Amino acid sequence: GGVGHFSRYLKNKFPSWQVVHSDFTIKQYPELEKEGIATLALDFTNSPVGEAKYDLISMWEVIEHIHPSKFK
């Protein structure tokens, strides 16, 4: 999720979409909620994302922050 640029882009481009912005707990941006973007603190290396819960998941600049031991 980062600072929310892509989440904001999606919500502006597709206002009817339910956009969920997620990041690790240390990087939450609650001001996105005021813009109609749901936020979720999620460490996908330790918590399930959910099966068939989302239509699209994007991961910008993520892999370089994950220790190789966390990959399954």
C-alpha positions, -999 to +999 in steps of 0.1 A: +000+000+000+027+025+008+014+061+011-017+052-010-010+067-044-022+036-063-052+032-040-062+068-046-058+064-084-080+033-084-107+050-063-107+081-085-107+062-118-133+036-106-154+053-079-178+024-076-150+000-067-144-011-031-107-003-028-088-018+002-054-003+010-032-026+031+003-024+045+021-035+075+009-020+108+038+004+109+026+021+077-011+028+081-027+059+066-061+063+082-068+095+062-075+072+032-107+061+051-119+097+047-116+093+010-137+061+008-107+038+008-108+010+033-076+003+051-062-029+065-031-036+086-019-069+072+014-089+073+007-112+044+038-133+054+021-143+087-016-138+081-039-152+053-051-127+028-083-147+022-093-171-005-113-156-034-118-124-013-104-099-038-107-095-076-073-078-079-043-076-056-013-054-065+020-055-048+042-026-057+078-027-044+071-054-019+094-084-026+126-066-017+113-060+018+105-097+025+132-120+039+137-151+018+129-173+047+093-160+046+086-173+011+067-206+008 
